[in-house]
Amino acid sequence: MAFDLDGAKGGLRPSMNVTPLVDVVLVLLIIFMVVTPLMTKQMWMTVPAKPDKEDTTPPPPDALPPVVLTVDRAGVLRINREEVPRDQVVTRLQRMLNARPDKIVFFDAGDDVPYGAAMEVLDLARGGNLTVGVLPDKLAD
């Protein structure tokens, strides 16, 4: 707190020094500006480009079919079109991938599946330390 001398009245008048207050507010502003971008949660996903029709080569005859985890609107989980209970999905996927040279599970959800249900299944698969790739297009049945 500082005092001003009021020459006209001959007394002291108190005046507040706002410099420390402004310094503290500016420091807090800078801290919040730096921390705010770090608080956002981001998930980066790289989707492969759709191949041209001319560039598509057939897979070799001894190639293994990909492992595809699908979920439909009713919440039924399937691994390569075989229905699997939810509590056995991770163990079955891990067993299937142990016998394969490529350790990738492809994930596909129907168009009418709610976003939350699809993310729960995706988190379930990723929780088993599996590499999950998202299919960009609808599977041909």
Sequence and secondary structure as in RCSB ss.txt:
>XXXX:A:sequence
MAFDLDGAKGGLRPSMNVTPLVDVVLVLLIIFMVVTPLMTKQMWMTVPAKPDKEDTTPPPPDALPPVVLTVDRAG
VLRINREEVPRDQVVTRLQRMLNARPDKIVFFDAGDDVPYGAAMEVLDLARGGNLTVGVLPDKLAD
>XXXX:A:secstr
 EEEEETTTTEEEEE   HHHHHHHHHHHHHHHHHGGGGS            TTT     TT    EEEEE TT 
 EEETTEEE GGGHHHHHHHHHHTSSS EEEEEE TTS HHHHHHHHHHHHHTT EEEE SS    
